[in-house]
Amino acid sequence: MHCVEERPAPRKTGVATLADIDTYDEIIDARSPGEYAEDHVPGAINLPVLDDAERARVGTLYKQDSPFAAKRIGAALVSRNIARHLEAHFADKPRHYRPLVYCWRGGSRSGAMTHVLRSVGWNAAQLEGGYKAYRRGVVADLQGLPERFGFVVVCGKTGVGKSRFLRALAELGAQVLDLEDLAAHMGSVLGAYPDRPQPPQKLFESRIWHRLRRFDSRRPVFVESESKKIGNLHTPEVLLTRMRASECLDLQADLPLRVALLQEEYVHFLTDPDSLYRQLDCLTALLGRERVARWKALAGRGDWDALVSELLLDHYDPAYTRSLGRNYVRAGEGRSFRLVSTAPDALQALARDALEAYLGH
């Protein structure tokens, strides 16, 4: 798997390798929904030939009865499920449609679907080695891909708008690796998204791989100064090491602006104080019951400005300063950019200034 400019022509033998993965019209994961949820090729759709219960049933038959009995029952289930997909998902696919199909090891599940699709007349292919080969490729690539890029690490205290700044850079065409978005977590003890659970670790790594392999190594990649963990997920080690040795950009904002930005980012806590109390309890061991009780009282009174200010000055700022000094040794050398307003135009202007500084346009 490479960062390549041109896409090779797809194979016509009915078998594809990872090098071909971008050349097909659609990627189909034929595994069960449970397998798909744990990890899958980014962009792949799940059309299981056996659902979770059917897969368990066939597996039990294989172990407790015989492989023949399992295959006989499995064939009937697979046939019915493929027929259902033909009548639904594939019903409007044109003659020139080219899907790539994979299962766990490139075996009978994806083989059956590929055979039927090719029998219809579509130039379908089965991914050689299946998901296991894909996963080996991701793990191997994450050892080398980060070394190909020059990163610009966006540093700045909590609430200066780093995530918004990255989005503004992306909207202007910059290469951005937004790890918090990929991890569905804003990185702090209060950082869980209210409507997006974190993905499994393997899927998080697949998302990172998917982004990195599409970047141009001749252009910088902007990324936030993340720690080793983002919520419950671990940043890949080679990527983190590369980030920590990279050039830094210092994003700044005055305290009142940071307070306003954070109240916008964490608005779900303003409408559900009980969830905030539960998260604040996580700080009791570190900061003591008295201080946490005071913060809960401020939340209970709706004094959000005072609460957010104290959280920043008493907890987040000291923790960030310590972490940055330990992990991003070039943080003090980078260019500084100051956000002066929460307005989208202000972020766009700041992003343009950054691109002018780092790309010369």
PyMOL commands that set and color helices and strands:
alter all, ss='L'
color gray80, all
select helices_A, chain A and resi 18-23+33-38+52-64+67-87+108-120+130-148+162-171+179-183+201-212+237-244+255-265+267-271+273-281+284-287+289-301+304-327+331-333+344-359
alter helices_A, ss='H'
color red, helices_A
select strands_A, chain A and resi 15-16+26-29+45-46+99-102+125-127+151-155+175-177+221-224+229-230+233-234+247-252+335-338
alter strands_A, ss='S'
color yellow, strands_A
deselect
rebuild
show_as cartoon
